[in-house]
């Protein structure tokens, strides 16, 4: 199975570590420290966002954006990613891009090459990645409010391009405040923050195809060298 760009990622860093990294003021929800090595679309995921009062919060949202005009919540899996080239003008994403931006922390993400071999891509220094995201609050009439999110993607840098032509937009820590500030309405300036990550920030290596099945989870999924088919020498 060949999944879309940034269709799976890893989230195992403790909540207190994430709260310190992203200067979170409130942690919302229970059971937030459950590690996941195979996060998939429509899963509840950790996200950092600011509320209307400017308070920075860390809690769970559902991965797959539901804009206010959507009537069928089962379509969320179609909007797990937003392309940086079109995010500011897309009917599905433009309102969230203007006013509801978030950070989706990840230990790393998976991409699949043309031979359908999965690769794990993570920071060289082991720190969590700050994936740039968008969020929305959606409800069906009088039903409960569901907070959903999507990852913004950019063209791949050289390291990732050998595997896939797109990658998540990774924010530099000096840009967290501007990105999360709902009052920051310079959309063109915000778009300039969304660039391919420097090659030396990341490392990649092949992993087991067990990650292809969303039911599989555990640290063995990201063990280096646990591959199931030959990998072209050009990728090693």
N, C-alpha and C positions, 0 to 999 in steps of 0.2 A: 504494500500500500504506500503510495507517495502522497504525503500530506503537504498542505500549503505552507508557505513561509511562516516561520515561527508558529507552527501548529502544535508544538509541545515544548514544555520547559520544566526546569527543576526549581523547587522552592523548599529549602530545608533550613535556612538560616533562622535562628531564634528571633522571636518578636522583639525582645529587649535590645538585641543587636541592631535590628532594622530601625527601631524607634530612635536609637542614638544616631545612626547614620543619617537619617532623614529629619532629625530634630522634630519628632512627633510630640504633640502635646496631649493627645488622648488616644488610647487604644480601645477600640470598640469591638465587642463580641467575645465569644468563648471558644475554646479549643483552637486557638490560632497557631499553636506551636506544632501541629501535626505535620511532620515532614512529608513531602511529596517529591518523588523522582520522575513522575510521568504526568504532569499537569496537562490536561487536554481541554479543548473548547467546551464551553458551557459549564466547566467546573467552577466552584467557588474559589477565588484567588485573592491573595493579599494585595491591597492597593493603598497608596498614600494620596490623600486629597485634602483640600481645605474647604470648610463649610462657609456659609454666608457671612459668618462673623470673623472669618480669617483664621479659625482654629485648625491647625494641621492634625489630621486624624489618620490612624492606621486601622483598617478593618478588612472585611471580605466583601468582594463584589463578584458577580457572575461574569465569566469571560465570554463575551459575545454581545456587542452593543445593541440595545433596543432603543432607537430614537422614539420620541413622543408620538410620532404619527403611525408607528407600527401597531397593527392590531393582532398579529399572530406571533406570540413569543417563541414559537418553534423556529423562527427564522434567524434567531440570534447567532447561530453557528456560521452564517454567511458573512458576519461582520466582526470577526475576531481580529482582523487587521485593517488599518487605514493607511493608504499610501501617502507619503509626504507630498508628492507632486500634486495631489488632488484633494487633500484633506480639508483645505480652507474653503473649497467651493462645493464639495459633495453634499447633497441634501441629507445624507445619512449622518455626516460627521461635522458639518460646519458649525452648528450651534454648540456642540460640545467642545470643538477646537477653540471657539471664541471665549467660552466661559467655564467649561468643566474639564480641566486637564488633571491628569493624575500620573503617578509613578507606580509602575508594577515591578517590584523587586524580583530578581531571579538569580539563582546561583549559576545558571547557564541555560542555553537553549539547544534544541536539536534541529538539524537540517538533514535532508536526504539528498544524496547525489543522484546522477542519472542512472546509476546501477542499483538504486534503491537501498544503498548502504547508509545507515544513519551515522551521523557525526555529532559529537557533543562539543559545543563551543562555549568557553567560559573565560573569565578574567585570568590573566597570567598570575596575578597576585592573590587570587582566591577570594577577593572581596565580592559582595553582591553587585550585580548589574542593576542599573536604574533604567528600566525600559520606559520610554515615554509613552503615555497612554491617554485615553479620553474616557470620560464616564458619563452616564445618564441615569436619571431616576425615572422609572417607567411603572405604570400601573394599568390594569385593565378595568376601567370604570371605577367602581368602589373597592376594587381588590387591593391587596397589599402592595406597597411600593417595593420594586425590585431595582437594586443598583447594579448596573452592568458596565462593562468596560471593554476596550479594544486596545491593541498594541499598534503604534505607528511604525511603519517600516520605511527604510531608505534603500537606495541601491547598495549592494554589498561592497565592502572593502575588499582588498586583494586576497586576504586570507580566507574570507568566507566565499568569495566569488568562485573559487575552485570547486565548491560544493553546490552553491545556490546563488542566484543573481540578486536576491533580496536579503535583508537582515533587519532585526529590530533597531529602532533609533535608540542609542544609548546616551543618556544625558551625562554631561560632566557635572561634578558636584557644585561647581560655582554657578550653575544654571538652575539648581533646584528651586530657589525662591522665585525667580521669574516665571518658571514653568507652572508652578502651583498657584501663583497669584491670580485669582479670578478677575481682578481689576486690571490686569495687564492685557490691554486690548490691541497691542501692536502685533497683529497676526503675521505680518511679513517678518518682523524681528523674531518672533517665536519660531517661524519656519527655519530661520537661519541657525537655530540651535539644533536642528534635526539633521545631523550630518553622519555619514558613515564613521564608525568608530575607528580610531587609529589602529593600524595592524598590530603594533607592539602591545596594545592593551589586552589582546585576546590570544588564546591558544585553541587548537582544535585537535581532535583525535577520533578515530572510528570506535563505535560501540556496538553492542549486540543488537540484532534485529528484534529481540524481545520487546524493545521499546515500541515497536509498531503496534502492539496490542495494548489498548488503554487499560486493560485489566491487570497488566503486569506493573508492579511498582516495587521499588527497593533499591538500595545503593549499588547492587550488582549491575544495574542498567548503565551506570556511568563509569564502570571499570575500564581503564584504558586497555586496548588490545583485545577486548572480548568480542571479536568480529566473527561473522558467520559465513563470509564469502570473500574472495580475493579483492583487495583494494588496489586500484591502479597506482603504479609507482609515482605518477605525476601528482598524486594527492598526498603522498607520504612525505 
